[in-house]
Amino acid sequence: MAWHALKHYLSTGDIANLWQCIITDNLWNMEFSIIKFLLIMFAMALADVFWTLYFIDVDSRRAHHASVWSAMIILVTAFTVTNYVDNKIYIAAAFIGAYLGTFLTIKWKVKQESEADMY
């Protein structure tokens, strides 16, 4: 997609046509793999799990734990980015994965804390 088209769609707020242009450009010009889509989605979900746990450990001042999460974030994010750079349709997988990773981790943490309060 040309940069001027991207700028136009973003400046006018025409997200539907922007999305259609991204999908059309990528499906006509590049191969799509559902396996790759799911792997990117899973990797980004995992990265967001790591980000969430990283912030929890930083807040608790656990330097070693936070450092491990930080290193894992780089590892998983590098895989994700290098795979969606060539085909922009995989950004959707990263988006879905990011949402699910954070959402499910916070739900799990809230449940874990509420169970701990019961005892």
C-alpha positions in Angstrom: 0.0 0.0 0.0 1.3 3.4 -0.9 2.1 5.8 2.0 -0.1 8.5 0.6 -3.1 6.1 0.7 -2.3 5.1 4.3 -2.1 8.8 5.2 -5.4 9.6 3.5 -7.3 6.8 5.2 -5.9 7.7 8.6 -6.5 11.4 8.2 -10.1 10.9 7.1 -10.8 8.2 9.7 -11.8 5.8 6.9 -10.8 2.7 8.8 -13.1 0.4 6.8 -11.4 1.3 3.6 -8.0 1.2 5.2 -8.6 -2.3 6.5 -10.0 -3.3 3.1 -6.9 -1.9 1.3 -4.6 -3.8 3.7 -6.4 -7.0 3.2 -6.7 -6.7 -0.6 -3.0 -5.7 -1.0 -1.8 -8.6 1.0 -4.1 -11.3 -0.2 -3.5 -10.5 -3.8 0.3 -10.0 -3.5 1.4 -12.3 -0.7 0.6 -15.8 0.6 -1.5 -16.3 3.7 -0.9 -19.1 6.1 -3.4 -19.8 8.9 -0.7 -21.7 10.8 1.5 -18.6 10.7 -1.4 -16.4 11.6 -2.1 -18.6 14.7 1.6 -18.8 15.7 1.9 -15.0 15.5 -1.3 -14.6 17.5 0.0 -17.1 20.1 3.4 -15.4 20.3 2.0 -12.0 20.8 -0.4 -13.3 23.4 2.6 -14.8 25.2 4.5 -11.5 24.9 1.6 -9.7 26.6 1.4 -12.3 29.3 5.1 -11.6 29.9 4.5 -7.9 29.8 1.8 -8.1 32.4 3.9 -10.3 34.7 6.8 -8.0 34.1 4.9 -5.0 35.4 3.6 -7.0 38.4 7.2 -8.0 39.3 8.5 -4.4 38.8 5.8 -3.1 41.1 6.8 -5.7 43.7 10.5 -4.8 43.3 11.5 -8.3 42.3 14.4 -7.5 40.0 15.4 -11.0 38.9 11.9 -12.0 38.0 11.2 -8.8 36.1 14.5 -9.2 34.3 13.6 -12.7 33.1 10.2 -11.4 31.9 12.0 -8.6 30.1 14.3 -11.0 28.2 11.4 -13.2 27.3 9.5 -10.2 26.0 12.3 -9.4 23.6 12.6 -13.0 22.4 8.9 -13.5 21.7 8.4 -10.0 20.2 11.4 -10.5 17.9 9.7 -13.6 16.5 6.4 -11.8 16.1 7.8 -8.7 14.4 10.0 -10.6 12.0 7.0 -12.6 10.9 4.5 -9.8 10.3 6.9 -7.4 8.6 6.5 -9.1 5.2 2.8 -9.4 5.2 0.7 -6.8 7.0 -2.3 -9.1 7.3 -0.4 -10.7 10.2 -0.7 -7.5 12.2 -4.3 -8.6 12.8 -2.9 -11.7 14.5 -0.6 -9.6 16.6 -3.5 -7.4 17.6 -5.7 -10.3 18.6 -2.9 -12.0 20.5 -2.0 -8.8 22.4 -5.6 -8.3 23.5 -6.0 -11.9 24.6 -2.7 -12.1 26.4 -3.3 -9.1 28.6 -7.0 -9.7 29.1 -6.5 -13.4 30.2 -3.5 -12.7 32.4 -5.3 -10.0 34.3 -8.4 -12.2 34.7 -6.2 -15.0 36.0 -4.4 -12.7 38.4 -7.7 -11.2 39.8 -9.0 -14.8 40.3 -5.8 -15.8 42.0 -5.8 -12.9 44.3 -9.5 -13.3 45.2 -8.9 -17.0 46.0 -6.0 -16.0 48.2 -8.2 -13.5 50.1 -10.6 -16.3 50.9 -8.1 -18.1 53.0 
